[in-house]
Amino acid sequence: MSDLHAGPLSQASPEDEHHAGPLAPAAKPSPARYKKSWREKRWERRRRRRFVEEVLGWVLVPVILIACYWAAKASLNAMGTNFTSLVEGIKLAMSGKI
């Protein structure tokens, strides 16, 4: 005679849970996690880096352009002129009336 049960399995009652031992029905083994290969990890790092570079580009390029404009405006102001008079002087020089 064997210890195998031939009939349908039944749910464990709450009274039986404290007798279940270390392998209680609630302690199901977790499925094996998928370990990514080095190529997949490298691809994810590259994708994150490209995303961060895009965000930095969209933020830093306008900041750099505005800073260059302010620097040019401040340097022209320090020399005692402005963009308008500089453009008028260039137009006058290009027209050949000097």
C-alpha positions as CSV (number, residue, x, y, z in Angstrom):
1,M,0.0,0.0,0.0
2,S,1.3,3.5,-0.9
3,D,0.8,6.8,0.7
4,L,-0.6,8.4,-2.5
5,H,-4.0,9.9,-2.3
6,A,-6.2,8.7,-5.2
7,G,-9.2,11.1,-4.6
8,P,-9.5,14.8,-5.4
9,L,-7.4,17.2,-3.4
10,S,-9.1,19.3,-0.8
11,Q,-8.3,22.7,0.6
12,A,-6.4,22.8,3.8
13,S,-8.6,24.0,6.7
14,P,-7.5,26.9,8.9
15,E,-6.9,24.5,11.7
16,D,-4.4,22.6,9.6
17,E,-2.3,25.7,8.7
18,H,-0.3,25.6,12.0
19,H,0.5,21.9,11.4
20,A,1.6,22.5,7.7
21,G,5.3,23.0,8.6
22,P,7.7,25.1,6.7
23,L,6.0,24.5,3.3
24,A,2.6,25.9,4.1
25,P,0.3,26.4,1.1
26,A,0.7,30.2,1.4
27,A,4.4,29.9,1.0
28,K,4.6,29.2,-2.7
29,P,8.0,29.2,-4.2
30,S,8.6,32.3,-6.3
31,P,9.2,31.8,-10.0
32,A,12.7,32.1,-11.1
33,R,13.5,35.7,-12.2
34,Y,14.7,36.2,-15.7
35,K,18.3,37.4,-15.6
36,K,19.1,39.8,-18.4
37,S,22.1,39.2,-20.6
38,W,24.9,41.7,-20.8
39,R,23.6,42.7,-24.3
40,E,20.2,43.5,-22.9
41,K,21.7,45.4,-20.0
42,R,23.9,47.4,-22.4
43,W,20.9,48.1,-24.6
44,E,18.9,49.4,-21.7
45,R,21.8,51.6,-20.5
46,R,22.2,53.0,-24.0
47,R,18.4,53.7,-24.2
48,R,18.4,55.5,-20.9
49,R,21.5,57.5,-21.8
50,R,20.0,58.6,-25.1
51,F,16.8,59.6,-23.3
52,V,18.8,61.6,-20.8
53,E,20.9,63.2,-23.5
54,E,17.7,64.2,-25.4
55,V,16.2,65.8,-22.3
56,L,19.4,67.6,-21.5
57,G,19.6,68.8,-25.1
58,W,16.1,70.2,-25.0
59,V,16.8,72.0,-21.7
60,L,20.5,73.1,-22.1
61,V,20.4,74.3,-25.7
62,P,17.8,77.1,-25.1
63,V,19.6,78.0,-21.8
64,I,23.0,78.3,-23.7
65,L,21.4,80.4,-26.5
66,I,19.8,82.7,-24.0
67,A,23.1,83.0,-22.1
68,C,24.9,83.8,-25.3
69,Y,22.3,86.5,-26.1
70,W,22.7,88.1,-22.7
71,A,26.5,87.9,-22.9
72,A,26.5,89.6,-26.3
73,K,24.0,92.3,-25.0
74,A,26.1,92.9,-21.9
75,S,29.4,93.1,-23.9
76,L,27.8,95.6,-26.4
77,N,26.4,97.6,-23.4
78,A,29.9,97.6,-21.9
79,M,31.3,99.1,-25.2
80,G,28.6,101.8,-25.2
81,T,26.5,100.5,-28.0
82,N,23.5,98.1,-28.7
83,F,22.3,95.7,-31.3
84,T,20.2,98.3,-33.1
85,S,23.0,100.8,-33.7
86,L,25.4,97.9,-34.6
87,V,22.9,96.7,-37.3
88,E,22.4,100.2,-38.6
89,G,26.2,100.6,-38.9
90,I,26.6,97.4,-40.8
91,K,23.7,98.3,-43.2
92,L,25.4,101.7,-43.8
93,A,28.7,100.1,-44.5
94,M,27.1,97.6,-46.9
95,S,25.3,100.3,-48.8
96,G,28.5,101.9,-49.7
97,K,27.5,105.4,-48.5
98,I,30.4,105.8,-46.2
